[in-house]
């Protein structure tokens, strides 16, 4: 309803302007005789100039009110209904409630060729529910019908239920079914059968998937040697191998709303191709390139343009195909991380509600890592938004080998058949800052990577101890801080890669709930508590996200815990300057660690001030943490 306007005409203009055929079903058959006698167009004029708000009011009143306030505005129109009773005027229906006219509209739409057709049907909110409901603004808040309402509804819909049956318990009126042999039921069942079965329908069984073996994940585990590779590219290379995996790769559906070349995904174009049911009927501007744009009806990539809503709709459709069609497909939706949960969080909630399975890749992540594009791209909070979605399992990996284990664990959870909750979406943030990707250690802690934390470096030598927790690109700053602490202050720090702050928090909450509900059983401890139990010294945590991301685990950290984070809007400057501004770089970690040691009474408080002066912590131009360059 447009109170001061007319929504039907507004929508008609949009569709006609787009080249559609428009069929309007505005007035029921009871108006036909009046319109046929409207020789001077008085009634048509009233219909055209009366706003939606008035039409809603008419249906909340009665026939006498409509006679006076609608027809009575023009004596010529009033004369058309002078012989009508108030009840007859009240029974002048809107077109959307006239099944003959609705049928005629559908028939006309089916017979129209050469254009898509839209049917605009005018209806009344709460139609048939009686005067307390029909046309009322409060309809959506009214949960119960009174006994009189039930009787009116029964009479209007001609339902064979007696007064005695309704009066027996007005809060539990009987359900009426005409019987399986009723011609109406028979017709509905036959039509549904001919259209392919009942809808909506979720299939509990689907075609079995043959998941890739360990060899498919081998490349990221080898490291990058001397070459600097961003985690975005590490993921893209892994996805390329997954697309090639025998008996599996054809089930992956990359979804890219924009920037495929920025992410390095143009490498997929020649082989996987971009899906287009009409093929490619033009000569592409990049046709001379090895990785030229290729569209095909057999394409595997969904390249939807700058259309996050469309991309999420595609993700949901593909991610639920295991249940709606019995054929599992694995969507891999890649986007600028700032344009994910912030723009389409509601759609991602709906995807979770529909039990979609797949991977959501937040590329160019971090508040300080994607330089030069301003605050609209500076994501420092998507993991907080993701944490609110119960179906989202989020990770912020630092290295390619971590990504390999996370993706493998995700596929195993979704389609391995062993996990009690396979209906999840894995959100993985990746960055465009190039670093030398390390080789996977021989003693790699795979369980720790998947559950949220593993130690990547044990500090050597004697000295006061400390623990540094970091995720994503922040792990490089942690290593920098580890070296500065040892060389400049004689402090020995271990470095931990936190692959998922959110999963650690969920594990902690689960432990707390178990202890709350089972006080007589052996208490459980949170995974993060167990992992840090054998370590020494204060704990400092950092990432390229807000403090609140690291603060998620605070209540389960066993000792003094301090966090560093990027608060506020991002800005266009060098990575090093931005990290110094937010106080999340290597020297900032050093200062925060020294401060924590001083608060524990282990070192002199004056060391903190000395470190601030030594590293010129207040000078954004003195920051050095981070590499330049890197598109993906």
N, C-alpha and C positions, 0 to 999 in steps of 0.2 A: 504494500500500500504506500502511495505517495500522498500524504495528507493534503497538500495543496496542489498536487499534480495528478497525472494519470499514468500509472506504471505500464499499462498495456501499450499505450502509444509510445512511451519512451523506449520500451524494449523493441517494439515494432520498427522504430527508426534505426536502431542499432543493427538489427538483423537485415532489414531491407538494404541498408547502406552497405552491408557486407555481401550482398548478392543472394541472400536467402529468399526462399518462398515463405511467406508468412500467412498462416491461417489463424484467425481470431475466433474464439468461441466465447462471446461476451454475454449474449442474451438467450434465455431458454425459449422453448417453443411457445410459451404462454404470451410472449410479446409479439409473436408474428402477426396476429390479427390487428393489434394496435398500430404496428409499423405499416401494415398494408393500408390502414385508414388515415395515416398521417400525411395527408395530401400536401400540406403546407410546410412539412419538415419541422414542426414545432417540437415534437417528441425527440426527433433526432438531435435537434439543437440542445435540448435539455440534457440528453445523454452525453453530448460532447463537451458541454461547459461545466458539468457537475464534477467536482474533484473527488478523488478516492475517499477522502475523509468523510464527506457527506454520505457517500454510498455505504460506508461501513456503519455510520450512525443509523441510516434507514433500517438496516437489518437488525439493529439492536432495539428497535422500537416496535411499531405495529402498523397495520394497514392504514388506519386513519392518519397517522403521522406522515406516512409516505404520500398519501393523497394531498395533504395540506402543503408539505414542505418540498415535494418533488413536482408532482403534476400541477399543484396549485400555483406554481411560479409562472405559468403561461395558461391563460384561459382556454386556448386552443387545445393544449395537451390535457387540461382538466376535463374538457368536454369528451375526450376519447374514453374516459373511464367513468362518466357520469352514471352509467347503468351498472357499474361494477360494485359489488359489496366490498367492505373493507377486507374481508377474508380473501376474496379473489385478488385484490391488489397485493395482499401479503404473500400470496402464492405465486406471484410473478418471479420465477427463478432466474438466477445467473446461469450463463451458458455452461459453465463447468459442472453444473449439477444436473444437466439434461443429458441422459445417457444416449439419446438418439443423436443429438447434435455432436456429442463427443465422438460417437461412432462415425458419423458422417465426416468429421474432421480427419480422423485417422484414415478413413477410406480415401479421401481426397489426397492426403499426404502420400499414401502408398501409390496412388496413380500418377502423381506428379513426377515428371522426369526432367533431368537436366540441372536440377538445383537441390541442395539440401532444404528440408522443410522444418520449420519450427511451429508448434501449435501453442498459442497463448490463450489459456483458458481462465476465465474469471470465476472465482469461487468465493464462498463466504467462510471465514474462519469459524470453526466449531459448528459447521452446518449439521442440522439434524439433532443437536444435543439440547435443544430447548432454549427458552428466552434468557435463562441465566448464563448460558454459555455462548450462544450464537452471536458472533460479531463483537464480542466483548474483549476489551484489552486484557482483562484478567484471565482469559481462557487458559493460558499456559500455567497459571498458578493454582487453578481450581482442580483438585485431585479427586473429588467425590461428587457423584450426582445424587441429588435428593430423590425421595420416592416419587414425587411429582415429575421430576425431570426424567426419571426412568420410564414412567408411564407415557409421557409425551414422546419420548424417543421411540418406544415400542410402537406406539400408534403410527408415527410418521413413517417408520421403516417397515410397518406391517409384519411385526415379528409375533408368531403365535405363542405368546407367553401370557398367562392369566394374571389378574390383579393379585390373586391369592399367592401365587408363586413369588411375585415381587415383594408383597407385604410380609412374607414369612421371614425374610432377612434382606433388607434393602442394600446391605453392604456386601452381599454375595448373591447377586442376581444370577439366575441360571444361564448357562451357555446353551445356545440353540444351534443345532446342526440338522439340516433337513434330511440327512441320511445319505449313505454312499450311492444309492441308486437315483437320487434326485437328479433331474436333467441338468440343472445348473452346476452341481458338483461334477457330474460326468463330463460336462463341457470343459470346465476348468482343468480337470485332471488330464483330459485328452490334449488340450492346448499346451499344457506344461510338458507333457510327454513328447509332443511333436517338436517342441522348441529345445529339446535336449535335456530335460530333467528339471528337478526342483532347484530353485535358486533362492537365497545363496546356499552353496553347498561346500562343505569342507571335507576333503578326503583324508581319512586317517592313515591311509597307506599311499606310498608314492614309489615311483621307479627307484630302485636301489642305485646309489652312487658308488662308484669305484674311486675312492679318494687317492690323490697322488702320493707316491712313496717319498721317502726322505730325499732321494736324489734331486727332486724338483726344487727343493729348498737349499741346495748346496751353494749356489753362487753367492748369496749375501753372507754366508758363513765363512767364505774365503777371505773376506775383507777386500779392500781396494788397492792394496800395495802402496805405492807412492801417490796414486791419483786421488784427488779430493772429490768426493761424491756426496751430495746432499741426500738426506734420508728420503726425500721425494723421489729422486732418481733410483735409489736403492729399492724402494717399493715398486717403481715402474718396471725395473728389470726383473724383479721377482714375479710380477703379474704377467710379464711377457712369457716367462717359463711356464707359469700356470696355464696360460692360454694354449700352450703347445702340448700340455700333458695329455697323454693318450687316454681316450675314453672319459676324459673329464673336461678338458679345456673348452669344448664347444658349449658347455653349460654356464660359462662365465659371461656376464653381460656388463661390460664397462659403460658407465653412464657419465657423460661429461657435459655440464651445462655451458662451459666456456673454457677457453685457454688450454686446449689439448696440447698445443705445441709448447706452451710455457711449462707444462708438467712433463714434457718429453714423451707424450703418449702418441705423437704422430708416427712413431715407429710401428704402431699397430695398423695404420691405415691400409698398407698394401695387402696384408694377409687377412686380418679380421674384418676389415671394411666397415663402413658406417651404414647402419640400417636405413633404407628408404624403400618403401613398398613400390615406388615408381622408378626405382633405379636412378641413374645419373644421366640426365638429358641435356647436359651443358658441358662445355669445355672448361675445366678448372684452371684457374690462374696459375696454380703451382704444378701444372702437369709435367713440367720438365724436371721436377725434383724427384729424387729417389723415393721420398716419402710423401708422394702426392696424395691429395684428397681423393678418396674413392668411396662412392655411394653404391649400394647394391641391395636388391630385395633379400639377398642372403646375408646381409651385413650383420655383424655381431655387436657393434658399438652403437649406443644410443647417444647421438650428439645433438642435444636439444636446443642449443643456442643459449643466450642469456635468459634463462627461464628456470629459476630454482623450483618454483611450484610444479612445473611440468616434470622436472627431473625427479622430484620427490614422488610424484604420482607414478612415474615409470619405476622407480625403486620399489615402491609398495607393490605394484602389479607383479614385477619380476620376483620380488622377495617372497610373495605368497603363492607363487605358481605351484609349489610343491603340494599345497592343499587345495587350490582351486582347480588345478588341472592334473594333479598327480604326477607332474613332471618338475623336478627341482631345477631351478635356475638360480645362479648366485650373482646378485647385483653388486657391482663395485662402483659406488658413486663417489667421484673425485671432484673437489671444489675448493675454492679459497675458504679456509676454515671460518673466517669472519662471516661468510655468507651461508653458513649451515644452520646451526641451532638458533642463531639470532634471528634469521629470516624465516625459517621453515620449521621452527620447533613444534608448532601445533601439528603440522603434517607428519613430523617424525613421531610424535605421540600417537597419532592415528595409525602409523605403520606398526608401532609396537603393539597397539591394541589389536591389530589384525594379525599379529604373530608373524610379522615379516622377518626373514633371515637374510643377512647380507653384511657387506662391509661399507662403512662410511669413512671416507678418507679426507680429513681436514688438512689440505695442503697449504703451503706458505703460512704455516702457523706461527704463533708467537707475537708478543706485543712489540718486540724490537728487531725481529729477524727479516721481515719483508720490508726492505728500505725503499724510500722514495715514493711511496704511493699514499702517504697520508694516513690519518687516523681511521678512515673507513675500512682499511684493510688490517689494522693492528689488533689482532685477536689476542686478548689476554684473559679471556673468561669462558671460552666455549666448553671447557671441561666442567665448569660449574653448572652450566646449562645442561650439559649432557648428563650430569649426575642426577638430575631431577627425573630422568626417564628410566623407569625400572627395567626396561628392555634393552637399554644401552650399556654395553660393556666398553669402557673407554680406556685408551692407552696413550701414553706420551713417550714413545721409545726414543732412545738416543742413537742406536746403531742398527745397521742393516740386519745383523744376525738376530737381534731382538725381534725385529719385524717378522723375520722368517718364522720364528717359534710362535709368535702371537697369531699370525695368519694360519699356521698349521693347526694350532690349538683351536682357533675359531671354527675352521672347517670341520674338525673332529667333533666339536661340541654341537654344531648345527646338524651334521649329517653322519656322524659316526655311529649313532644309535645307542650310545651308552649314557649320555648326560641326561639327568632328569629334567633339565630346562633348556631345550635346544632352540627355543624361539627367541633369539637375541640378535641384536645388531651391534657389530663391533665398530666403535669409533676410534680411529687411529689418527693422531696428528703427526704430520711430517713437515719438514722444513726445507727451505731453499738455500740454506747456508752450507757451502761445500766444506767437508772435513775429510781427513783420511779415515776411512772406515776400518776399524780394527778387525783382525781375524778372530773368529770365535775361540775362546779359551778351551783348552782340553777339558778342564774341570767345570765347564759352564753349568750354571745353576738354572736348568730349564724350568723347574718348578717355581723358582723365585721369579723368573721373567714373567711367567704366565700369571702368577698370583699377585705380582705387584712390586717386588723389590729383590735385588741381588747385589752382592758386593762385587765391584769391578777392580778395586785397588786397595791393598792393605799397606798402610803406612809403615815404613821401615825405620829402624833406629830407636834410640832412646829419647825420651822427652814426654811432656804432658800430652795426653791423648785427646782426640776429638773425632767426631763423625760428621761427614758432609753427605747429605741426601740431595740428589738433583735428578731432574728429568729432562728429556728432549735435549735441545741445544745447551741447556744449563749444565750438562755433564762436563762440557769442555771448561767452563768456568770453575767447576769444582776441582778438576785436575789442576788448573792454574793455581787455585787457592791452596791446594795440597802442597804444591811445590814452594809457593811463597811462605806458607806457614813453617815449613821445614827449614828453608834456607835463611829466612829473615828473623824467625822468632823461636826456632827450635821446638815447634809443636808438630807432633806426628798425627796425621789425620788419615782415616780410612775414607774411601769414596764409594758411595752406593748409588746405583742407578734405580730410580723409582719409575718403573714402567707404568704403574697405575696407582695414583693417589686414591682414586675413587673405589677401586676394588679392595684396597687395603681398608678403607673406611667401612665398606659393606661387610667385610670379614669381621672387623671389630664390632660392628653393630650386631652381627649374628652371634658372636661370642657372648656379648652382653645380654642379649635376649635369652640365650640358652641358660645362662647363669641365673637370670631373673626368674625364669619359669621352672627351672630344675634345681632348686637350692640344695637338695640332698645328694646330687651327683657331683662328681669331681669337676671343679670349675674349669672352664675352657679359658685359654688365653688367646688374644688376638695374634694373628700371624706376624704383624709388624713388631709386636712385643717380643715374641720368640726370636725373631731374626736379630734384634738389637740387644738381646739379653746378655750375650757374651762380649759385647763391645764395651769400650770405656770412654768417658768424657762426655761433654755436652754435645748436643746434636743440632746442627744448623741445616735448614732445608731451603732450596731455591729452585725456581723454574722461570720460564719466560711468560708466566701467567701471574695472576693476582695472588696476594698472600693467602686468600681464602682457599685456593686450591691445595696448597701445602698444609694449611690449617685443618684440613679434613681429618687428619690422623692424630691430632694433638693429644686427645685423651688417652691414647694407647701407647704413646711414646714414653719409655720408662724413666727418662731423666730430663734435665733442663732442655727445653726445645725452643729454638728461635727460628723464625722464618723470614725470608726475603722475597719480595714479589713486586711485580710491575703494576702499580696502582695508577688509575687515571687514564686519559686518552693517550694513544700513541701519537707520534709525530714524525715528520720526515727529517732524518739526520742519519749519520753513520750508525752502524750497529754499536760500535764502541761507545759513542757519545750517548746513545739512548740507554744503554745498559748502565753507564755511569750515572745518568740522570735518575734512573729508577733504583740505583744502588743494589744491583743484582750481579755485577761483574765479579771477577776473581778477587780483586782487592777488597771489595765490599764484603765478600764472604769471609775474608781474613779478619777484617775488623770486627764483624759480628761474632766470629769464633773467639777472638781474644776477649771481647766483652763478656761472652758467656763464661769463659774460663775465669775472668776476674770476678764475676758474680758468684761463682762457685768457690771463690777464695783461693784459687790455685795460682794465679799470676797477679802481678800488681796492676791496679786499675789504670795507672799511668800509661801502660802499654797501648791501650786503646787510642788515646789521644796521639801518641807517637805514631801509630800506624795511620791514623787519619791524615796527619801531616806528611808522613813519608810518601803516601800514595796520592796525595792531593785529592782527597775524596770529594771535596766540594767543587772541584773543577771538572766540568763535563768534558772539556777538551783534553783532559789527561787520560781518559779511558782508552784501553787498548784491547779489551776482550772481544774477540770475534774476527772473522774473515770478511773480506770484501768479495763482491761478485756472487754469482750463482743465481740462475733463473729457476732451477728446479732441483 
